[in-house]
Amino acid sequence: MRKYHSIKFDVIEKKVKLPNGTQYISSTVVHKPVAVIIPILNGKILTEHQYRHDIDKWIYELPAGFLEGKITLKELAMKELHEETGYIAGKMKLIFKAYAAPGTSTEMYYYYLAEDLKKEKKHLEKYEMITTKWISIEQLLKMIKENKITDGKTIQGILYYYNFCKSE
């Protein structure tokens, strides 16, 4: 039974039966898929410094957006990169996916590597407060270690890129 509906997600409650036979009432956030973009140029990653009103803080993030309308996740990644940063990617490749919080949510992050970037004008939504900055992978790792990057999806994306994509 749906308890709450918004543009990004629904909250549902339902009776579930686990494989071991246990039954209980589960509350789940049913979230739209999210495209997260790792833009690479000259060995640096384009980050966003974005104000998030929910936590009343400016934080470092990778560009991202949730799926709306009848577009593919790859098209969403291209759209969000352009709108939020002003860059157009010549190459956009899905590199991995990960659940955000599988104990409470269906939210899945789809990580795209964006390369062959060309600068154009950004098109922010009226509620978006975003500045962008190119940062080296070494500096990003240091920022993660020093707790200056606290966004989970961004930490996942940077660490995945560093460990599995950087040498490709």
ZAMAR-474020 format. One record per residue: x, y, z of N, C-alpha, C, O in turn; residue in one letter; residue number from 1. Coordinates in pm, whole numbers, m for minus. Layout:
N
ATOM; n.x; n.y; n.z; ca.x; ca.y; ca.z; c.x; c.y; c.z; o.x; o.y; o.z; rest; nr
ATOM; X; Y; Z; X; Y; Z; X; Y; Z; X; Y; Z; A; NUM
...
//
This chain:
168
ATOM; n.x; n.y; n.z; ca.x; ca.y; ca.z; c.x; c.y; c.z; o.x; o.y; o.z; rest; nr
ATOM; 84; m117; 0; 0; 0; 0; 90; 125; 0; 181; 137; 82; M; 1
ATOM; 62; 218; m94; 141; 340; m102; 104; 434; 11; m13; 467; 31; R; 2
ATOM; 206; 479; 85; 187; 571; 196; 218; 715; 158; 165; 809; 216; K; 3
ATOM; 308; 730; 57; 351; 864; 18; 397; 861; m127; 455; 762; m173; Y; 4
ATOM; 371; 971; m200; 413; 981; m340; 479; 1117; m362; 430; 1219; m316; H; 5
ATOM; 592; 1117; m434; 657; 1242; m476; 712; 1224; m617; 700; 1116; m675; S; 6
ATOM; 771; 1328; m671; 826; 1322; m806; 942; 1222; m815; 961; 1160; m920; I; 7
ATOM; 1018; 1206; m707; 1136; 1119; m708; 1108; 977; m659; 1169; 882; m707; K; 8
ATOM; 1017; 964; m564; 999; 832; m502; 861; 817; m440; 787; 914; m421; F; 9
ATOM; 828; 691; m409; 710; 655; m332; 756; 582; m207; 864; 522; m206; D; 10
ATOM; 677; 588; m103; 700; 506; 15; 583; 408; 23; 466; 447; 25; V; 11
ATOM; 619; 280; 27; 514; 177; 34; 534; 92; 159; 645; 76; 209; I; 12
ATOM; 424; 37; 206; 427; m62; 314; 356; m186; 263; 250; m178; 201; E; 13
ATOM; 417; m301; 290; 351; m424; 249; 396; m537; 341; 503; m533; 402; K; 14
ATOM; 310; m637; 349; 342; m757; 426; 433; m843; 339; 400; m874; 224; K; 15
ATOM; 547; m882; 393; 641; m965; 318; 667; m1095; 392; 654; m1103; 514; V; 16
ATOM; 704; m1196; 315; 742; m1324; 371; 884; m1353; 325; 909; m1362; 204; K; 17
ATOM; 977; m1366; 418; 1117; m1393; 387; 1137; m1539; 349; 1052; m1622; 378; L; 18
ATOM; 1249; m1572; 284; 1276; m1711; 247; 1275; m1807; 366; 1251; m1927; 347; P; 19
ATOM; 1301; m1757; 489; 1299; m1844; 607; 1160; m1857; 669; 1144; m1922; 772; N; 20
ATOM; 1059; m1794; 604; 923; m1805; 653; 878; m1690; 741; 758; m1675; 765; G; 21
ATOM; 969; m1608; 789; 934; m1494; 873; 850; m1395; 793; 880; m1366; 677; T; 22
ATOM; 745; m1344; 857; 659; m1244; 795; 663; m1116; 877; 670; m1120; 999; Q; 23
ATOM; 659; m1003; 807; 651; m874; 876; 605; m767; 779; 594; m791; 659; Y; 24
ATOM; 578; m648; 832; 539; m533; 750; 667; m457; 715; 740; m413; 804; I; 25
ATOM; 692; m443; 586; 812; m374; 538; 776; m238; 482; 677; m225; 409; S; 26
ATOM; 855; m136; 515; 842; m3; 456; 958; 16; 360; 1074; m4; 399; S; 27
ATOM; 930; 53; 236; 1032; 65; 133; 1016; 196; 57; 904; 236; 22; T; 28
ATOM; 1127; 263; 33; 1129; 378; m56; 1153; 324; m196; 1259; 268; m225; V; 29
ATOM; 1054; 339; m284; 1064; 295; m423; 1109; 417; m503; 1030; 507; m530; V; 30
ATOM; 1236; 418; m540; 1300; 536; m599; 1326; 515; m747; 1352; 404; m793; H; 31
ATOM; 1318; 624; m822; 1351; 618; m964; 1502; 596; m980; 1579; 637; m893; K; 32
ATOM; 1545; 533; m1089; 1688; 512; m1113; 1761; 646; m1126; 1703; 746; m1168; P; 33
ATOM; 1890; 645; m1089; 1972; 765; m1091; 2095; 741; m1179; 2163; 640; m1166; V; 34
ATOM; 2122; 836; m1269; 2245; 833; m1348; 2347; 922; m1277; 2318; 1037; m1244; A; 35
ATOM; 2466; 867; m1253; 2576; 941; m1192; 2687; 947; m1296; 2722; 846; m1357; V; 36
ATOM; 2741; 1066; m1315; 2838; 1084; m1423; 2977; 1115; m1367; 2992; 1198; m1277; I; 37
ATOM; 3078; 1046; m1422; 3218; 1070; m1387; 3283; 1134; m1510; 3331; 1063; m1599; I; 38
ATOM; 3284; 1269; m1516; 3342; 1336; m1632; 3495; 1345; m1618; 3546; 1394; m1517; P; 39
ATOM; 3568; 1297; m1719; 3715; 1292; m1717; 3770; 1377; m1830; 3727; 1367; m1945; I; 40
ATOM; 3867; 1462; m1795; 3936; 1542; m1895; 4077; 1573; m1845; 4094; 1626; m1735; L; 41
ATOM; 4177; 1539; m1926; 4317; 1566; m1890; 4354; 1512; m1751; 4426; 1576; m1675; N; 42
ATOM; 4304; 1392; m1720; 4338; 1328; m1594; 4266; 1384; m1472; 4298; 1345; m1360; G; 43
ATOM; 4171; 1472; m1492; 4095; 1529; m1379; 3948; 1494; m1392; 3898; 1464; m1500; K; 44
ATOM; 3880; 1497; m1278; 3737; 1468; m1271; 3663; 1598; m1242; 3703; 1675; m1155; I; 45
ATOM; 3555; 1621; m1315; 3473; 1740; m1294; 3377; 1713; m1178; 3295; 1622; m1184; L; 46
ATOM; 3389; 1794; m1074; 3302; 1781; m957; 3209; 1901; m948; 3233; 2006; m1007; T; 47
ATOM; 3103; 1881; m874; 3010; 1990; m845; 3019; 2024; m697; 3030; 1935; m612; E; 48
ATOM; 3015; 2151; m667; 3000; 2197; m529; 2857; 2250; m525; 2827; 2355; m581; H; 49
ATOM; 2771; 2175; m456; 2628; 2199; m465; 2568; 2222; m328; 2602; 2155; m231; Q; 50
ATOM; 2476; 2320; m321; 2403; 2344; m196; 2287; 2246; m188; 2206; 2237; m280; Y; 51
ATOM; 2281; 2173; m78; 2173; 2076; m54; 2091; 2123; 65; 2136; 2116; 179; R; 52
ATOM; 1970; 2172; 37; 1886; 2229; 143; 1845; 2126; 247; 1824; 2161; 363; H; 53
ATOM; 1833; 1998; 207; 1791; 1895; 304; 1888; 1882; 421; 1847; 1851; 533; D; 54
ATOM; 2016; 1906; 394; 2117; 1898; 500; 2176; 2036; 533; 2261; 2048; 621; I; 55
ATOM; 2129; 2139; 462; 2172; 2278; 482; 2324; 2291; 472; 2388; 2353; 557; D; 56
ATOM; 2381; 2231; 366; 2526; 2235; 346; 2561; 2240; 199; 2483; 2197; 113; K; 57
ATOM; 2678; 2294; 170; 2741; 2282; 38; 2826; 2156; 42; 2907; 2139; 134; W; 58
ATOM; 2810; 2067; m57; 2890; 1945; m60; 2944; 1920; m201; 2889; 1969; m300; I; 59
ATOM; 3051; 1843; m206; 3109; 1802; m334; 3037; 1677; m382; 3013; 1584; m306; Y; 60
ATOM; 3002; 1678; m511; 2931; 1566; m570; 2975; 1546; m714; 3035; 1634; m776; E; 61
ATOM; 2946; 1428; m766; 2952; 1406; m909; 2817; 1449; m967; 2716; 1443; m897; L; 62
ATOM; 2813; 1491; m1092; 2684; 1524; m1155; 2593; 1401; m1153; 2639; 1288; m1172; P; 63
ATOM; 2464; 1424; m1132; 2370; 1312; m1125; 2227; 1363; m1141; 2200; 1482; m1125; A; 64
ATOM; 2138; 1271; m1173; 1996; 1304; m1182; 1912; 1179; m1189; 1960; 1073; m1229; G; 65
ATOM; 1785; 1191; m1148; 1696; 1074; m1150; 1615; 1072; m1279; 1589; 1175; m1341; F; 66
ATOM; 1577; 952; m1317; 1509; 928; m1443; 1367; 984; m1442; 1288; 957; m1351; L; 67
ATOM; 1338; 1063; m1545; 1203; 1118; m1566; 1171; 1103; m1715; 1259; 1115; m1800; E; 68
ATOM; 1046; 1079; m1745; 1005; 1074; m1884; 1050; 948; m1955; 1088; 849; m1893; G; 69
ATOM; 1046; 955; m2087; 1074; 837; m2169; 1211; 849; m2235; 1221; 848; m2358; K; 70
ATOM; 1316; 859; m2154; 1452; 859; m2207; 1529; 744; m2144; 1488; 689; m2041; I; 71
ATOM; 1639; 708; m2205; 1722; 601; m2150; 1812; 659; m2041; 1825; 780; m2029; T; 72
ATOM; 1872; 572; m1964; 1966; 617; m1861; 2087; 686; m1923; 2139; 783; m1867; L; 73
ATOM; 2132; 637; m2036; 2245; 701; m2104; 2207; 842; m2150; 2285; 936; m2135; K; 74
ATOM; 2086; 857; m2205; 2037; 990; m2244; 2025; 1080; m2122; 2056; 1199; m2130; E; 75
ATOM; 1980; 1024; m2011; 1972; 1100; m1886; 2110; 1148; m1842; 2127; 1263; m1802; L; 76
ATOM; 2209; 1060; m1851; 2346; 1098; m1812; 2395; 1213; m1900; 2454; 1308; m1849; A; 77
ATOM; 2372; 1205; m2030; 2412; 1312; m2122; 2342; 1444; m2087; 2404; 1550; m2083; M; 78
ATOM; 2212; 1434; m2061; 2130; 1552; m2029; 2176; 1617; m1899; 2195; 1739; m1895; K; 79
ATOM; 2194; 1538; m1794; 2235; 1593; m1664; 2374; 1656; m1671; 2398; 1762; m1614; E; 80
ATOM; 2466; 1590; m1740; 2601; 1645; m1755; 2594; 1783; m1821; 2657; 1877; m1775; L; 81
ATOM; 2517; 1793; m1928; 2506; 1920; m1999; 2438; 2026; m1914; 2488; 2138; m1901; H; 82
ATOM; 2324; 1992; m1855; 2249; 2090; m1776; 2329; 2142; m1657; 2335; 2262; m1632; E; 83
ATOM; 2393; 2050; m1583; 2457; 2088; m1457; 2599; 2142; m1473; 2645; 2220; m1390; E; 84
ATOM; 2669; 2101; m1580; 2809; 2142; m1594; 2837; 2222; m1721; 2937; 2293; m1729; T; 85
ATOM; 2750; 2210; m1820; 2773; 2275; m1948; 2857; 2193; m2043; 2890; 2241; m2152; G; 86
ATOM; 2893; 2070; m2007; 2975; 1987; m2095; 2891; 1887; m2172; 2792; 1834; m2122; Y; 87
ATOM; 2934; 1862; m2296; 2876; 1758; m2382; 2981; 1649; m2393; 3098; 1677; m2419; I; 88
ATOM; 2939; 1523; m2374; 3032; 1410; m2382; 3028; 1347; m2521; 2922; 1315; m2574; A; 89
ATOM; 3147; 1330; m2580; 3158; 1256; m2706; 3143; 1107; m2683; 3097; 1034; m2771; G; 90
ATOM; 3183; 1061; m2563; 3169; 920; m2524; 3106; 913; m2385; 3148; 984; m2293; K; 91
ATOM; 3005; 827; m2372; 2938; 807; m2243; 2920; 656; m2228; 2847; 594; m2305; M; 92
ATOM; 2986; 599; m2128; 2986; 453; m2112; 2945; 412; m1970; 2999; 463; m1872; K; 93
ATOM; 2848; 321; m1960; 2809; 265; m1831; 2924; 180; m1779; 2972; 90; m1848; L; 94
ATOM; 2970; 209; m1654; 3082; 132; m1599; 3043; 44; m1480; 3107; m59; m1458; I; 95
ATOM; 2942; 82; m1403; 2893; m5; m1297; 2763; 50; m1241; 2722; 162; m1273; F; 96
ATOM; 2699; m30; m1156; 2577; 14; m1088; 2583; m34; m945; 2649; m134; m914; K; 97
ATOM; 2512; 38; m856; 2514; 3; m714; 2387; 55; m647; 2338; 163; m681; A; 98
ATOM; 2335; m23; m553; 2222; 23; m473; 2269; 130; m375; 2380; 125; m323; Y; 99
ATOM; 2182; 228; m350; 2213; 336; m256; 2199; 287; m112; 2289; 307; m30; A; 100
ATOM; 2088; 224; m80; 2060; 178; 56; 1963; 61; 50; 1843; 78; 74; A; 101
ATOM; 2012; m60; 17; 1923; m173; m11; 1839; m221; 108; 1748; m301; 89; P; 102
ATOM; 1868; m174; 226; 1786; m212; 342; 1657; m133; 353; 1566; m172; 425; G; 103
ATOM; 1650; m19; 280; 1531; 66; 290; 1480; 118; 157; 1370; 173; 150; T; 104
ATOM; 1559; 102; 49; 1525; 168; m77; 1559; 81; m198; 1650; m2; m193; S; 105
ATOM; 1485; 103; m306; 1515; 38; m433; 1609; 123; m519; 1642; 84; m631; T; 106
ATOM; 1651; 238; m470; 1732; 333; m548; 1860; 268; m600; 1941; 215; m523; E; 107
ATOM; 1877; 274; m732; 1994; 219; m798; 2067; 332; m868; 2007; 411; m941; M; 108
ATOM; 2200; 338; m845; 2285; 435; m915; 2349; 365; m1034; 2404; 256; m1021; Y; 109
ATOM; 2341; 429; m1150; 2405; 381; m1272; 2518; 479; m1304; 2492; 595; m1335; Y; 110
ATOM; 2642; 432; m1296; 2759; 519; m1311; 2808; 518; m1455; 2833; 413; m1513; Y; 111
ATOM; 2820; 637; m1511; 2866; 655; m1648; 2998; 731; m1651; 3015; 830; m1580; Y; 112
ATOM; 3090; 684; m1732; 3217; 752; m1755; 3197; 841; m1878; 3164; 792; m1987; L; 113
ATOM; 3219; 971; m1860; 3202; 1068; m1969; 3339; 1116; m2015; 3419; 1166; m1936; A; 114
ATOM; 3365; 1100; m2145; 3494; 1140; m2202; 3472; 1220; m2329; 3359; 1237; m2375; E; 115
ATOM; 3582; 1270; m2386; 3577; 1355; m2506; 3480; 1471; m2484; 3383; 1488; m2558; D; 116
ATOM; 3508; 1549; m2381; 3417; 1655; m2338; 3438; 1785; m2415; 3550; 1823; m2447; L; 117
ATOM; 3327; 1851; m2442; 3328; 1980; m2510; 3244; 2076; m2426; 3132; 2044; m2387; K; 118
ATOM; 3299; 2195; m2399; 3231; 2292; m2313; 3127; 2372; m2391; 3153; 2423; m2499; K; 119
ATOM; 3009; 2380; m2331; 2901; 2466; m2380; 2846; 2540; m2258; 2915; 2554; m2157; E; 120
ATOM; 2724; 2588; m2268; 2662; 2662; m2158; 2581; 2567; m2070; 2513; 2477; m2121; K; 121
ATOM; 2589; 2586; m1937; 2507; 2502; m1850; 2366; 2559; m1840; 2342; 2677; m1865; K; 122
ATOM; 2272; 2471; m1801; 2131; 2508; m1793; 2074; 2457; m1661; 2000; 2359; m1658; H; 123
ATOM; 2108; 2525; m1552; 2064; 2481; m1419; 1914; 2503; m1401; 1855; 2597; m1454; L; 124
ATOM; 1853; 2412; m1322; 1715; 2432; m1279; 1715; 2547; m1179; 1818; 2576; m1119; E; 125
ATOM; 1600; 2613; m1161; 1595; 2730; m1072; 1628; 2695; m927; 1670; 2782; m851; K; 126
ATOM; 1611; 2570; m889; 1638; 2528; m752; 1780; 2472; m734; 1816; 2430; m624; Y; 127
ATOM; 1860; 2471; m841; 1996; 2417; m832; 2098; 2529; m811; 2100; 2628; m885; E; 128
ATOM; 2181; 2511; m710; 2292; 2602; m684; 2419; 2519; m695; 2455; 2446; m602; M; 129
ATOM; 2487; 2530; m810; 2600; 2442; m841; 2713; 2523; m902; 2693; 2602; m995; I; 130
ATOM; 2834; 2503; m849; 2955; 2549; m916; 3035; 2423; m949; 3021; 2320; m883; T; 131
ATOM; 3119; 2431; m1052; 3197; 2314; m1092; 3345; 2340; m1079; 3392; 2454; m1086; T; 132
ATOM; 3420; 2230; m1058; 3565; 2241; m1044; 3629; 2110; m1089; 3585; 2002; m1053; K; 133
ATOM; 3735; 2123; m1170; 3815; 2007; m1210; 3914; 1976; m1099; 3987; 2064; m1053; W; 134
ATOM; 3916; 1850; m1053; 4004; 1810; m943; 4075; 1681; m981; 4014; 1590; m1037; I; 135
ATOM; 4204; 1673; m950; 4281; 1552; m980; 4231; 1437; m894; 4177; 1458; m785; S; 136
ATOM; 4251; 1315; m943; 4209; 1197; m867; 4282; 1189; m734; 4224; 1149; m634; I; 137
ATOM; 4410; 1228; m732; 4487; 1226; m607; 4427; 1322; m505; 4416; 1288; m387; E; 138
ATOM; 4388; 1440; m549; 4326; 1537; m458; 4189; 1489; m412; 4153; 1508; m296; Q; 139
ATOM; 4112; 1426; m501; 3981; 1372; m462; 3996; 1263; m357; 3918; 1258; m261; L; 140
ATOM; 4096; 1175; m374; 4119; 1071; m274; 4154; 1132; m139; 4109; 1086; m35; L; 141
ATOM; 4235; 1236; m142; 4272; 1307; m18; 4148; 1370; 46; 4131; 1366; 168; K; 142
ATOM; 4062; 1428; m36; 3939; 1490; 16; 3846; 1386; 78; 3781; 1413; 178; M; 143
ATOM; 3841; 1266; 18; 3761; 1158; 77; 3820; 1119; 212; 3748; 1108; 311; I; 144
ATOM; 3951; 1099; 217; 4019; 1058; 340; 4000; 1161; 451; 3985; 1126; 568; K; 145
ATOM; 4002; 1289; 414; 3987; 1397; 512; 3841; 1432; 541; 3813; 1531; 609; E; 146
ATOM; 3748; 1352; 489; 3604; 1371; 512; 3553; 1503; 454; 3457; 1561; 506; N; 147
ATOM; 3617; 1551; 348; 3571; 1672; 279; 3471; 1638; 170; 3394; 1723; 126; K; 148
ATOM; 3472; 1512; 126; 3367; 1460; 37; 3289; 1361; 121; 3343; 1260; 167; I; 149
ATOM; 3161; 1390; 140; 3078; 1307; 228; 2957; 1245; 156; 2879; 1173; 217; T; 150
ATOM; 2943; 1274; 28; 2833; 1217; m51; 2868; 1075; m91; 2969; 1052; m159; D; 151
ATOM; 2786; 979; m49; 2815; 838; m73; 2829; 800; m220; 2921; 726; m256; G; 152
ATOM; 2739; 851; m305; 2746; 813; m447; 2873; 866; m511; 2929; 804; m602; K; 153
ATOM; 2920; 981; m465; 3043; 1041; m518; 3164; 962; m472; 3255; 936; m551; T; 154
ATOM; 3167; 923; m346; 3277; 842; m294; 3283; 710; m370; 3391; 668; m413; I; 155
ATOM; 3169; 644; m388; 3165; 518; m464; 3221; 537; m604; 3305; 458; m649; Q; 156
ATOM; 3176; 641; m673; 3217; 664; m810; 3366; 692; m823; 3432; 638; m912; G; 157
ATOM; 3419; 775; m735; 3562; 809; m740; 3647; 687; m709; 3746; 661; m778; I; 158
ATOM; 3610; 612; m605; 3690; 494; m569; 3682; 387; m678; 3783; 322; m707; L; 159
ATOM; 3565; 368; m737; 3554; 271; m846; 3642; 314; m963; 3719; 234; m1016; Y; 160
ATOM; 3632; 441; m1001; 3714; 491; m1113; 3863; 470; m1083; 3937; 420; m1168; Y; 161
ATOM; 3906; 507; m964; 4047; 497; m929; 4096; 352; m933; 4206; 324; m981; Y; 162
ATOM; 4015; 260; m882; 4057; 120; m871; 4039; 39; m999; 4113; m57; m1021; N; 163
ATOM; 3943; 74; m1083; 3912; m13; m1196; 3917; 53; m1333; 3917; m18; m1434; F; 164
ATOM; 3921; 185; m1341; 3914; 252; m1472; 4036; 337; m1504; 4069; 358; m1621; C; 165
ATOM; 4102; 387; m1404; 4208; 486; m1423; 4316; 438; m1520; 4365; 518; m1600; K; 166
ATOM; 4354; 313; m1515; 4462; 264; m1600; 4418; 226; m1740; 4501; 199; m1826; S; 167
ATOM; 4287; 222; m1764; 4235; 182; m1898; 4263; 287; m2002; 4226; 269; m2118; E; 168
//
